[in-house]
């Protein structure tokens, strides 16, 4: 009698693929988040000045905000097919990988640079490669702590809200449980990360600036999450085609009862 191999199961392969994409997007979002981009300039439009809580500004975001909506979609898909346990497990794995990445980034910064390497990028306008490397990868500890805590808290809230809505709606209104869970979790995430990084941290932002920037970031994340709803349905169709309709229904039923 042949013993079935774990990777022969399509559901197992699916979970590994979803978990891998989830984790790599989460880690990438943390590392590219050091770049701040101007949305209006990127789109080639006139600045859209916002005015909230006595603060004003343009639409500037971290580059990581381009990837977080993708993380939300993968969270919803894993929630749908692998339940609370699946999302909780990959969230902790992602946090461990983010911390692991930053630890080795700081180790790399501390390594003594080769003398020729420091000036290697001078023709590209970078006079000190070591200083540039440290500036890009050496994010402040308050920023790292805020981001990691906000991410984990947001994920745990997301999975809880997702399944509350699912119990109320059953198999109907996939968009509602996906968007509803994101709306609640990202409300917490958007404010927690700024509060830890810039209010508790050394910059000590005033309350008005904290509320204004957090609100703008939350609005951006929600608009992106809504825009990606069609991707959620496309992924459901692709998964049903890959697993087969019956196996897909079995996974969703097991996830709902988990």
Order of alpha helices (4+ residues) and beta strands (2+ residues): alpha-beta-alpha-beta-beta-beta-alpha-alpha-alpha-alpha-alpha-alpha-alpha-alpha
